[in-house]
Amino acid sequence: NDQVAIITGASRGIGKEIASKLAEQGMKLAIVGSSNEINETAKELQQKGFPDVLAIQADISNEDQVHSMIEQTLQQYNQIDLLVNNAGLGLFKSIEETSFADWKRLFEVNVQGVFLGVKAILPHMKERKSGTIITIASDVARYTIPNGAAYTATKYAVQGFSGSIAQEVREYGIRVGTVNPGMVDTYIAGSKQGLAEKKDWLQVEDVANAVVYMASAPKHMLIDEIVLHPFVQNYPI
Ligand code: NJP
């Protein structure tokens, strides 16, 4: 398996586990995060026995940095087979507590970041007539939650974006899908991974396994959406 994957937001949480599971499949990796933590995560993965891990410190809401992230990966590996748009911010506040700055930052990272990544990678995938793009959206992209209006709006946005481009690029052999988890035990919105009260939530490997399943589907098969919840999650539809 000489395939190459870029995973955004891979310094911790779901993205880090996706990186680990894809490496176990034999994929070469470029892992992206906006802080220096990404370099530590790359070292950890290398120490686990995966030498082909390129750490890229980039903010996915910045167009130049996203271009550079794709270029650095191509320089290192010459090809990119899979883009996992995983980086995202959570915000769980009432609308009164949500500032316009909060709203804008959430859209910059969760929506603009996905747009920029897809725009930057498509020329390469189109040229090769192959590639897979998986976006981690959310189960909130199918319903609504109180104290999550801005977050929910960003996830509806990427769901719509992803569905539209899936149709545009299928003629190039490019597959596009979303993985939509419910509550996952991670660091989202200032939380900590491993807290006792989250032990029955989805675990990062549950989401990573879904990504591996989607990414490794045979060429004739398109899995366009996977939705997964913890059994304990009670949600309105
Ligand atoms: O989040 P967390 P999750 N540019 O906070 C990075 C979705 N989801 O694993 O930049 C580049 O543990 C950040 O690194 P750093 C969720 O919406 C989750 O839970 O250095 N990278 C870190 O590596 C999101 O789309 C739940 O701070 C940026 C990573 O992103 C995805 O799952 C439920 C960045 C975030 O790690 C992963 O979230 C659901 C930027 N501008 C959907 N900003 C859930 N946890 O319950 C942040 O339905 N990062």
Residues whose N, C-alpha, C, O or C-beta is under 5 A from the ligand:
A	BS01	NJP	G9 A10 S11 R12 G13 I14 G15 V32 G33 S34 S35 E37 A58 D59 I60 S61 N86 A87 G88 L89 V109 I136 A137 S138 D139 P181 G182 M183 V184 T186 Y187 I188 A189
